[in-house]
Amino acid sequence: MFRVKDDTIWGQIRILFLASALLFLANIYFGFYNALSWVYDLLYRGRAPWDMDGPRPELVEMVKNGQLKPCRAIDLGCGTGEDVIYLAQRGFEAVGVDLSSRAIAQARDKAREAGVSPTFIAGDVTRLLQVEGPFDLALDYVCLGCVIGTPARERYAQTLSRLTRPGAIYILLNLATDPDRRFNLVPNALQPGEVDNLFGEDFVLNITTMSTKLGL
Ligand SMILES: C[S@@+](CC[C@H](N)C(=O)[O-])C[C@H]1O[C@@H](n2cnc3c(N)ncnc32)[C@H](O)[C@@H]1O
């Protein structure tokens, strides 16, 4: 599902090394979250490795087969907004949030071109005080896995709990490690059991494992 231009181990090490070095330097200058948004902004200057030209096929499938019906939906870490735009085109009242203001600007441009007007917000999903719920559907395509550290992930879970109504659907796509690879450079991926611990009693989790490869 995800495409990477250089799928070799050296290509991956190079991306990881570059991203870590940039994060380290930006952290010194701007503080952690500003640094992180700066790094994502930089990645969105070109084509980010995970960026797709359309919505996630799994989401399209769920809308087509009626599992997801028009409702209030929020996409956490929406990137350049393909899924939010797709939902808006199908009658959902969709909101997309991303740390990268560059990604959000691109998402707004894409939405304008597509003739829809979902809401896009540049913000940190671990805080999001500027967003009002309740939502019936929350999507997360590889954002929680990018949130660094347990306290921030716990804040994310609290935010999600605040923003969703009882019975809401939450779709989480995690970074997958690939058992066929000799090296798996996914230092930040959610660990087995971590999702249950994070969401605790606030959520009834129905976990389906989807196979996906980020190439990292
Ligand atoms: C792997 S990308 C996935 C983007 C998009 N969901 C997609 O499928 O194309 C992760 C996204 O999460 C965003 N992100 C990471 N940490 C975030 C945070 N704390 N708050 C909001 N967005 C965040 C990044 O800017 C990036 O766009």
The ligand as an SDF file (V2000), in Angstrom:
LIG
                    3D

 27 29  0  0  0  0  0  0  0  0999 V2000
    2.8110    8.3490    8.0700 C   0  0  0  0  0  0  0  0  0  0  0  0
    2.0350    9.9080    7.8380 S   0  0  0  0  0  0  0  0  0  0  0  0
    0.4190    9.4120    7.3250 C   0  0  0  0  0  0  0  0  0  0  0  0
   -0.3600   10.5550    6.7060 C   0  0  0  0  0  0  0  0  0  0  0  0
   -1.7740   10.1940    6.2140 C   0  0  0  0  0  0  0  0  0  0  0  0
   -2.6080    9.6530    7.2630 N   0  0  0  0  0  0  0  0  0  0  0  0
   -1.7050    9.2210    5.0650 C   0  0  0  0  0  0  0  0  0  0  0  0
   -2.1790    8.0990    5.2170 O   0  0  0  0  0  0  0  0  0  0  0  0
   -1.1680    9.6140    4.0150 O   0  0  0  0  0  0  0  0  0  0  0  0
    1.7950   10.4650    9.4980 C   0  0  0  0  0  0  0  0  0  0  0  0
    1.1710   11.8450    9.5570 C   0  0  0  0  0  0  0  0  0  0  0  0
    0.9150   12.1400   10.9190 O   0  0  0  0  0  0  0  0  0  0  0  0
    1.2360   13.4920   11.1390 C   0  0  0  0  0  0  0  0  0  0  0  0
    1.5430   13.6080   12.5640 N   0  0  0  0  0  0  0  0  0  0  0  0
    2.5580   13.0470   13.2660 C   0  0  0  0  0  0  0  0  0  0  0  0
    2.4880   13.3820   14.5550 N   0  0  0  0  0  0  0  0  0  0  0  0
    1.3920   14.1710   14.6880 C   0  0  0  0  0  0  0  0  0  0  0  0
    0.7840   14.8430   15.7840 C   0  0  0  0  0  0  0  0  0  0  0  0
    1.2910   14.7800   17.0120 N   0  0  0  0  0  0  0  0  0  0  0  0
   -0.3390   15.5590   15.5280 N   0  0  0  0  0  0  0  0  0  0  0  0
   -0.8630   15.6370   14.2860 C   0  0  0  0  0  0  0  0  0  0  0  0
   -0.3280   15.0180   13.2260 N   0  0  0  0  0  0  0  0  0  0  0  0
    0.7840   14.3020   13.4220 C   0  0  0  0  0  0  0  0  0  0  0  0
    2.4090   13.7860   10.2210 C   0  0  0  0  0  0  0  0  0  0  0  0
    2.5390   15.1600    9.9160 O   0  0  0  0  0  0  0  0  0  0  0  0
    2.0570   12.9560    8.9970 C   0  0  0  0  0  0  0  0  0  0  0  0
    1.3220   13.7070    8.0810 O   0  0  0  0  0  0  0  0  0  0  0  0
  1  2  1  0
  2  3  1  0
  2 10  1  0
  3  4  1  0
  4  5  1  0
  5  6  1  0
  5  7  1  0
  7  8  2  0
  7  9  1  0
 10 11  1  0
 11 12  1  0
 11 26  1  0
 12 13  1  0
 13 14  1  0
 13 24  1  0
 14 15  1  0
 14 23  1  0
 15 16  2  0
 16 17  1  0
 17 18  1  0
 17 23  2  0
 18 19  1  0
 18 20  2  0
 20 21  1  0
 21 22  2  0
 22 23  1  0
 24 25  1  0
 24 26  1  0
 26 27  1  0
M  CHG  2   2   1   9  -1
M  END
$$$$
